[in-house]
Amino acid sequence: MFKLTYYKRIQLSFLLLIFIPLIAVSTVSFLLIRNSMVEKLQLSNENFLNVMIEEMNKTVDDVTFASHFIVNDTNVRANLKSFADTKRIEDYSDYVLFTRIQDLFHLINSKPLNNTIRMYLVNRQHFVISSGTEDLTGFSSTIDKLMKQVDLNEPEKLQWLGMADSGLGSSSYYIARVIYDSSEKQYVSVLLVSIGEAYFNKQLSPVEFGKVAIFDSSGELIAGNDEVSLDSTDSKGSVRTVRNISKSSWKLVYEASAKEWSGPISRTFYLGLIGVILLFLVFSATSVLIARGLHRPIHKLQRVVRQFGMGNLDVRLEVKGRDDIAELGQTLNTMLDQLQQLIYDVEQEQEQKRVMELEALFMQIRPHFLINTLNSIKCSLILSDDKLHSGILDSLMSLLRAYLKVNEPTSLNEECRLLLHYVDIMKIRNEIPLKLDIDLDPATKELIVPKLILQPLVENAIVHGLVDQPSPVISVRSRQVDGGVMIEVEDNGSGVEEETLNGLNCRLMFDADQEGSYQRIGLINVVQRLRLTFGEEATMSLSNRLQGGASVTLYLPLSANHDCLTGGE
């Protein structure tokens, strides 16, 4: 990512900062919704099962009521007792009893029982009276099978017989109640209640997803999905509820696998995710187009700056509009104009410097020409046996050579030799019997000093103190002291006034680096050159001698330039 351009990095970061949170929010929402759906599913399942159980309990109550009515009603018991051993209807009295019992069934079915519940009275001869009008021909085998399951010694409770064929092409669940005659100590009839499979299917039909089943006390399936088991242990990721129907021996089992209850949610999530991705792609394309349009002025700025950097100084940005980019472009154009002018000025300055360097090089030719000319004159004077003037010319040429190499350092001994040449010239120029006395400590002769550093001091002594002296003498002495070298330049002239001396010493001490108009500017130059060479601890001071004349004392510290005495070895 960091190898991409700044524009692409911003665009990619922008898209990622939208896409990643969107996916994260969608995923978290899916998980939260799924968990919420599980809770709502369980709650809805509980409510649904409660309604179903309540309906089944109501049905059991209706069956119980009907059985109690038949068992406890005196007239019914009398009719059943009279009909207990009837094998078939042979006379009118049998028909009257049959009709009375059927009327009783009609009375019971008229209100509490629904159409999916049938009642049968089976006497001791297995003659069957039905509460309906269906054909009982194929029901005989079922009656015999059910009667074998009935415990005739249990007349006080309902007996749950289980599922059996109803003879009508479907199955039903049967409940039995023994009608017992306490006077004869035997049963007179058995009431069979048939709850059709359609009843259970109707109760279980509202289940939209998942599987539900009803089991009896023996664990046999009464109705519902045969994939549901009563004792299932594989409940990983599934919702499973087992409820007992309190007024019967039935158990209601509801089971929904993770695929069943989360499938719709997952499909909705994936469809939503696909929609989000499609919208993101559309948004990305739109964003790229918009960002490219916004970046186009910046790209133009970049292209102009690149061309300017490659040497096209006349390139400028075409400014349109009044927005921030336009203002930036106008500022860039102004800056490029200034840079172009600055480059032009620098080129002109460099051209001027080149011309000046050529002129300086040309000017260097003139001193050499002068030195060569003086050398020819010197040779002519020597041939004429004019030693005085040839010596003056020799001194003058030595000074000229020193001026040409003024930026090169020299030794203290060589500097004093140049002073001798300078004094020879000044003697002729000023027509004075000037004497230069040099006394150098041998340890300081090879001290490296700036070239022509002592000449301004000697010149100052001659001009300001020795012109009117009959026997002018200048002494130059050096000695090594702790931490440095002391150089003294003394004369026997008229000295310096105290006020002038104090002012000059003050300036030499504190503000030697500042420019001024003081006439002895050469002394300031000497101090500055010494401090550039030996450091800020280098000093120069002036004083008047007791015997007359002035003295200039130089202190050169060696700590800042430890190799001065060795010539840099």
Buried (B, 14 or more C-beta within 10 A) or exposed (E): EEEEEEBEEEBEEEBEEBBEEBBEEBEEEBEEBBEEBBEEBBEEBEEBBEEBBEBBBEBBEBBBBBBEBBBEEEEBBBBBBBBBEBEEBEEEEBEEBBEBBBEBBEEBBEEBBEEBBBBBBBBBEEBBBBBBEEEBEEBEEBBEEBBEEBEBEEBEEBBBBBBBBBBBEEBBBBBBBBBBBEEEEEBBBBBBBBBBBBBBEBBBEEBEEBBBBBBBEEEEBBBBBEEBBBEEEEEEEBBBBBBEBEBBEBBBBBBBBBEBBBEEBEEEBEEEBEEBEEEBEEBBEEBEEEBEEEBEBBEBBBEBBEBBEEEEBEBBBEBEEEEEBBEBBEEBBEEBEEEBEEEEEEEEEEEEEEEEEEEEEEEEEEEEEEBEEBEEEBEEBBEEEBEEBBBBBBBBBBBBEBEEEEEEBBBBBBBBBBBEBBBBBBBBEEEBEBEBEBEBBEEBBBBBBBBBBBBBBBBBBBBBBBBEBEEBBBBBBBEBEEEBBBBBBBBBBBBBEEEEBEEBBEBBEEEBEEEEEEEBEEBBEBBEBBBEBBEEBBBBBBBBEEEEBBBBBBBBBBEBBEEBBEEEE
